[in-house]
């Protein structure tokens, strides 16, 4: 089971989401180990590092993001994922237009958790904005993982 987070450049939101999801899964009871987590960007510059603000924000949460390198979303990556969670509706719609075979497994993170709105891009903003973004991501990801765990066979078995 692969959970894929997608944003634009894979240096802020989706990279933070991937790291936060791994941390949350590691803190949960056994059984979460069946899930792998990754991230990509629809316009990522391949191998770009996480933004300095994302590094600082997650370091403050006890997460080391220094090894992260951006990955551009490809048909292979999208095809491998069992669930793709985007940060915005525009990203979701873009993925569905470019990779129509992903239909049924692509949602915005907010939509998947029953929340409203996009997760705004903090790029170019101060660290305080990144912290608010990370806090929102952490909350939404916890809810998404709760939803996945609540299904006896899991969401992935349905797709």
N, C-alpha and C positions, 0 to 999 in steps of 0.2 A: 504494500500500500504506500503510494507516494503522494504526499501533500505538497503542492507547489504554490508558492506565493509569487505574485507578479506585480511589478510597478513599471515605471518608465525606464529608469537607468540602472536599477538593481544596486544602487549605492546608498540608499537611504531607507525607504519604507520596507521594501521586500527583504532586504538583507537583515534589517532589524527584526522583521516578522519571523524569518527563518530561525534566527538565533533565539528569539523569545520562545518560539514554539518548541525548540529543542530543550530549552531550560524547563519549560512547563511540563513537557513529557517526561523528562528525567526526574521530576519531583512527584510524578503520579505513580500509583501502584503498578505492579507488574502487568504486562499486557499491552502497554503503550509502546513497547519495543518493536511491535510489528509494523510500526509506521516510520517511514523515512520522510524527511522534510528537506526541501530545497527551495531555491528562489531563482528568478530570472527577471529580465527587463525587456519590454517590447522595443526599446531603443537603446539598449545597453551598449556601452563601449567595452568590448570583451576584455576581461582581466583588469578593469579599473578597480582600485581599492574602494572600500567603504569611505564615505565622507568623514572628514575629521570630527564633525559634530555628531555623527552616528557613532563613531568610535568612542567619543567622550561620554555620550549619553548612556550607551550600554555598559561601558566600564563602570559608571556610577551605579549600575544595577548588578554588578558582579559578572558581566559577560564580556569575554574577549572577542572582538570582531576583527582583529588585525589580520587574520589569515583570509578573510573574505575577498573574493575577486568576482567582479561582475560577469554575468553570463547572459548572452542574448537569447531570447526565447526562439526556439526552432520547432519545426514540426515534430522532430524526434522527442524533444523534451516535453512538448505538450501531449504527445501520444503516450508517453511513459507514465504521466501523472494520472492518478486516480481521481484527484480533485484539484482544481485550479482556483485559487482565491486571489482576486485582483483588488487593488486599492481603490479603483474608480470604475464607474459605469462605462466610461469611454474605453478604458483598457479591456474590460470584459467584451464590449461590442467589437473592438478591434480584433481580439483573439478569435471570436466567433466568425468574423468576416474572413480572416486569413486562414484559420484552421477550423472549418466547419465541422470536421470530425470530432471536435472537442465539445460539441453541443451536449448538454446534459451533465457536464462535469465542470463547467465554468460559471462562477458566481462572483459577485463582489463579496469581500469579507463581511461588510455590513449586512448585505442581503442574506447571506448564508446564516447569519446569527440573529436575524430579525431586527437589526438596528437600522437606522436611517442614515443616509448620506455617505459620501465618499470619505476616505482617509486622506486629508489634504497633504500635498507634497511640502515638506519642510525645507527643501533645498534653498540655500541662500539666506535662511533665517537664522536667528541666534539659537544657541543650545537650548534655551528655555522652550522654544517651539518644538525642538526635537524631543525634549522630555515629555511634553504633552502628547506628542505623536506616539511615542513609545508606550506611554501609559494607556492610551486608547487602544493601541495594537495589542498590548498585553491583555486587556479586558476582552476585546473581541476574539482573540485567539483562544482564550480560556473557554469562552462560550462556544466557539466552533468545535473545540476538542471535546467539550461536554456533549455537544450534539452528536458527534461521531461516536463517542463511547456509549451513548444511550441506545443506539440501534444494536440489537443482538448480533447481527451479522456485519454491522457497520455500513456506512454509506457506500464504501468501495464495492461491496458485494452487489449493490444495486446497479452499478455502472460497468 
